[in-house]
């Protein structure tokens, strides 16, 4: 496994995939897929096209991300009338390079969204996917 991570430069992890399933919560430590065969012991996660709400925090970990997570799920999500996306999309934690204990350290949470009045077709027409690719 370590060799596959090194050969595919996944040792520089910048993401965590957080997926709530019917019977469990999965947390994946992730890196960018650069194409080619998926090394043994690793899995490829594909995000369905979705609208995304992007939140960022600036402060040391883990406190900044914990506070942001609380805000997103307990305050913003219910207040904005958002619903958990039923298309299998997972939330994404994004970590910048650098000292995670620095007061200037930046991280974020990206959550797939759908407003109650939106249809799947409306959601698919947004430019959120382009923004996701631009940041990566």
C-alpha atoms as one frame of an Amber mdcrd trajectory, in Angstrom:
protein
   0.000   0.000   0.000   2.756   2.496   0.933   4.479   1.935  -2.412   1.230
   2.615  -4.297   0.724   5.825  -2.333   4.266   7.014  -3.056   4.201   6.059
  -6.739   0.942   7.927  -7.246   1.981  10.916  -5.124  -1.007  10.433  -2.839
   1.182  10.867   0.214   0.410  14.573  -0.077  -3.195  14.139   1.038  -5.278
  17.261   0.854  -8.791  15.905   1.134 -11.088  13.859   3.297 -14.262  12.396
   1.853 -17.089  12.164   4.378 -19.981   9.975   3.321 -23.024   9.109   5.407
 -24.414   5.737   4.403 -27.581   4.042   5.653 -25.724   1.989   8.245 -22.407
   3.794   8.780 -20.293   6.901   8.261 -17.257   6.535   5.983 -14.249   8.836
   6.223 -11.674   8.509   3.443  -8.266  10.144   3.410  -7.891  11.160  -0.209
  -5.564  12.591  -2.811  -5.996  13.660  -6.411  -6.498  10.933  -8.996  -4.124
  11.562 -11.891  -5.445   8.883 -14.241  -4.292   5.371 -15.025  -4.829   2.173
 -13.114  -5.988   2.486  -9.514  -3.309   0.855  -7.352  -4.235  -2.252  -5.374
  -5.585  -1.350  -1.960  -6.913   2.040  -3.103 -10.394   2.983  -4.298 -11.550
   5.610  -6.748 -14.389   7.834  -5.550 -16.370   9.715  -8.200 -18.530  12.656
  -7.215 -21.832  12.999  -9.035 -22.484  16.412 -10.536 -23.971  18.644  -7.847
 -24.271  22.178  -6.560 -21.729  22.843  -3.804 -21.628  25.213  -0.879 -18.008
  26.074  -0.069 -16.960  27.151   3.426 -13.489  28.088   4.615 -11.755  28.613
   7.937  -8.462  30.167   8.946  -6.889  29.048  12.250  -5.078  26.007  13.622
  -6.517  22.504  13.326  -8.482  20.790  14.697 -10.379  23.686  16.309 -11.004
  25.679  13.135 -12.424  22.731  11.226 -14.520  21.560  14.188 -16.050  25.031
  14.596 -16.707  25.270  10.853 -18.286  21.821  10.804 -20.620  22.779  13.657
 -21.621  25.998  11.880 -22.283  24.282   8.529 -24.437  21.450   9.839 -26.199
  23.100  12.791 -26.672  26.682  11.588 -26.235  27.239   7.844 -27.763  24.045
   6.481 -31.117  24.305   8.304 -31.337  28.109   7.938 -30.831  27.989   4.170
 -33.455  25.300   3.634 -30.891  22.898   2.282 -31.419  19.166   2.174 -28.850
  16.411   2.254 -28.303  15.430  -1.370 -29.834  12.085  -2.230 -27.510  11.469
  -5.167 -24.785   9.791  -3.120 -22.512  12.827  -3.032 -20.269  13.019  -0.008
 -19.021  16.134   1.738 -15.397  17.053   1.190 -12.872  18.452   3.659 -10.110
  20.407   1.937  -6.734  20.982   3.604  -4.098  23.434   2.391  -0.384  22.754
   2.464   1.503  24.183   5.408   1.645  24.131   9.168  -1.719  22.919  10.450
  -1.043  24.609  13.809  -0.424  28.052  12.291  -2.944  30.830  13.018  -2.951
  31.393   9.227  -3.692  27.775   8.282  -6.616  27.465   5.840  -9.011  24.570
   5.413 -12.556  24.135   4.236 -15.671  22.053   3.920 -17.536  21.561   0.664
 -21.057  20.169   0.913 -23.319  19.104  -1.948 -26.610  20.935  -1.799 -30.057
  20.903  -3.306 -32.832  23.296  -2.446 -36.231  21.676  -1.928 -37.666  23.355
  -5.046 -34.745  22.318  -7.286 -34.857  19.298  -9.513 -31.855  17.160 -10.362
 -31.761  18.816 -13.812 -31.569  22.327 -12.283 -28.742  21.235 -10.012 -26.732
  19.683 -12.846 -26.698  22.928 -14.824 -24.618  24.895 -12.363 -20.973  25.799
 -12.698 -20.096  24.376  -9.289 -18.311  21.413 -10.852 -16.010  23.797 -12.725
 -15.211  25.603  -9.485 -14.359  22.271  -7.854 -11.959  21.375 -10.642 -10.427
  24.851 -10.575  -9.487  24.586  -6.926  -8.047  21.108  -7.224
